[in-house]
Amino acid sequence: MDLYVPHWVMDRLKESMLLYIEGFYFAVIMLCGSIVEFIVDGMFEAFKERLPKEKRNKSEGVTNNLKKLSENGLILNDDYKILSYVRKLRDKHTHLQILRYDPVRLRKDAIDCILELTIFFDKHNMESKYSEFFKYLYEYSRS
């Protein structure tokens, strides 16, 4: 069995785990948000031709592109929720409304990001649901 996941993605996920162990929770959340951006941008490029013509232009925001993929059946609802949740956590900690430091909340959000992405990258997703996408990303990352 070949798993076509770019090394960049797996390296960043492992890196986020190491950052968590070291207590760099903010960095974990930012890195996991970057992984989501990479996945969404890659999916948008890989499946652009399957979108209706009026929706093929990439939006500025990752959230809008993720929504387009979901609305057009290119990403399943459960996976949309996972990627969207990680994205929201990243936005929450990046775009602070009020300067407040809650170490317990930050730690929980960091581990949630890691766990959600681990669920997204499970064997079933890689082998069946998104094998075509992961193969596209793998080939693209090697070019």
Wavefront OBJ file of the C-alpha trace (Angstrom):
o trace
v 0.000 0.000 0.000
v 1.329 3.433 -0.946
v 0.342 6.410 1.151
v 0.655 9.559 -0.871
v 1.023 12.256 1.733
v 3.652 14.897 1.088
v 6.521 14.829 3.515
v 5.946 18.522 4.225
v 2.529 17.745 5.715
v 3.654 14.820 7.844
v 6.792 16.656 8.951
v 4.714 19.651 10.048
v 2.272 17.418 11.933
v 5.152 15.704 13.757
v 6.716 19.106 14.388
v 3.472 20.329 15.948
v 3.544 17.339 18.313
v 7.100 18.161 19.353
v 6.135 21.798 19.900
v 3.252 20.654 22.081
v 5.576 18.535 24.220
v 7.859 21.548 24.674
v 4.906 23.734 25.689
v 4.833 25.981 22.603
v 1.055 25.835 22.281
v 0.612 28.994 20.242
v 3.127 27.685 17.687
v 1.225 24.376 17.526
v -1.995 26.168 16.630
v -0.308 28.319 13.974
v 1.437 25.339 12.412
v -1.752 23.276 12.318
v -3.492 26.236 10.677
v -0.756 26.241 8.036
v -1.362 22.555 7.387
v -5.052 23.283 6.803
v -4.170 26.106 4.401
v -1.859 23.788 2.482
v -4.530 21.072 2.261
v -7.289 23.451 1.171
v -5.110 25.181 -1.424
v -4.005 21.795 -2.750
v -7.540 20.428 -2.899
v -8.747 23.542 -4.660
v -6.070 23.195 -7.325
v -6.525 19.430 -7.660
v -10.311 19.580 -8.013
v -10.781 22.982 -9.645
v -12.100 21.434 -12.864
v -14.845 19.660 -10.909
v -16.212 22.935 -9.580
v -18.868 24.860 -11.479
v -17.190 27.452 -13.716
v -18.434 30.368 -11.630
v -16.759 28.918 -8.502
v -13.350 28.023 -9.957
v -11.654 31.242 -8.903
v -9.843 30.961 -5.615
v -11.095 33.266 -2.905
v -8.739 35.309 -0.777
v -9.664 33.402 2.345
v -9.043 29.743 3.003
v -12.414 29.535 4.750
v -14.281 30.460 1.544
v -12.321 27.954 -0.539
v -12.970 25.226 2.024
v -16.676 26.067 1.899
v -16.686 25.861 -1.920
v -15.093 22.407 -1.760
v -17.665 21.238 0.760
v -20.696 22.726 -1.003
v -19.693 20.936 -4.205
v -19.153 17.544 -2.598
v -15.381 17.523 -3.009
v -14.825 17.202 0.714
v -17.130 15.313 3.041
v -19.020 17.123 5.785
v -17.154 15.463 8.677
v -13.820 16.407 7.149
v -15.062 19.911 6.405
v -15.906 20.261 10.098
v -12.442 19.056 11.136
v -10.553 21.431 8.860
v -12.916 24.282 9.637
v -12.529 23.736 13.385
v -8.730 23.843 13.202
v -9.008 26.948 11.050
v -11.295 28.632 13.589
v -8.906 27.826 16.433
v -6.055 29.316 14.456
v -8.060 32.452 13.701
v -9.131 32.781 17.333
v -5.545 32.877 18.520
v -4.205 34.931 15.601
v -6.839 37.662 15.543
v -7.201 38.460 19.219
v -10.259 40.476 20.181
v -8.937 41.118 23.648
v -5.518 40.556 25.118
v -6.137 37.696 27.473
v -3.829 34.810 28.200
v -5.499 31.612 29.323
v -2.824 28.890 29.435
v -5.346 26.108 30.064
v -7.459 27.114 27.039
v -4.391 27.575 24.854
v -3.089 24.122 25.772
v -6.485 22.513 25.092
v -6.820 24.268 21.727
v -3.316 23.136 20.744
v -3.992 19.473 21.473
v -7.393 19.743 19.763
v -5.666 20.944 16.582
v -3.274 18.001 16.623
v -5.998 15.462 17.366
v -8.340 16.785 14.679
v -5.636 16.676 12.011
v -4.652 13.186 13.124
v -8.266 12.122 12.573
v -8.270 13.763 9.140
v -5.104 11.905 8.146
v -6.418 8.507 9.180
v -5.831 5.472 7.002
v -9.391 5.478 5.589
v -9.087 9.056 4.333
v -5.758 8.385 2.701
v -6.674 5.067 1.126
v -10.170 5.699 -0.091
v -11.892 9.045 0.365
v -9.036 11.287 -0.709
v -6.490 8.962 -2.283
v -6.666 10.843 -5.573
v -6.037 14.155 -3.813
v -3.187 12.844 -1.686
v -1.579 11.335 -4.777
v -1.916 14.711 -6.549
v -0.280 16.490 -3.589
v 2.451 13.910 -3.388
v 3.290 14.244 -7.089
v 3.023 18.041 -6.954
v 5.390 18.219 -3.987
v 7.975 16.152 -5.846
v 7.988 18.347 -8.963
l 1 2 3 4 5 6 7 8 9 10 11 12 13 14 15 16 17 18 19 20 21 22 23 24 25 26 27 28 29 30 31 32 33 34 35 36 37 38 39 40 41 42 43 44 45 46 47 48 49 50 51 52 53 54 55 56 57 58 59 60 61 62 63 64 65 66 67 68 69 70 71 72 73 74 75 76 77 78 79 80 81 82 83 84 85 86 87 88 89 90 91 92 93 94 95 96 97 98 99 100 101 102 103 104 105 106 107 108 109 110 111 112 113 114 115 116 117 118 119 120 121 122 123 124 125 126 127 128 129 130 131 132 133 134 135 136 137 138 139 140 141 142 143
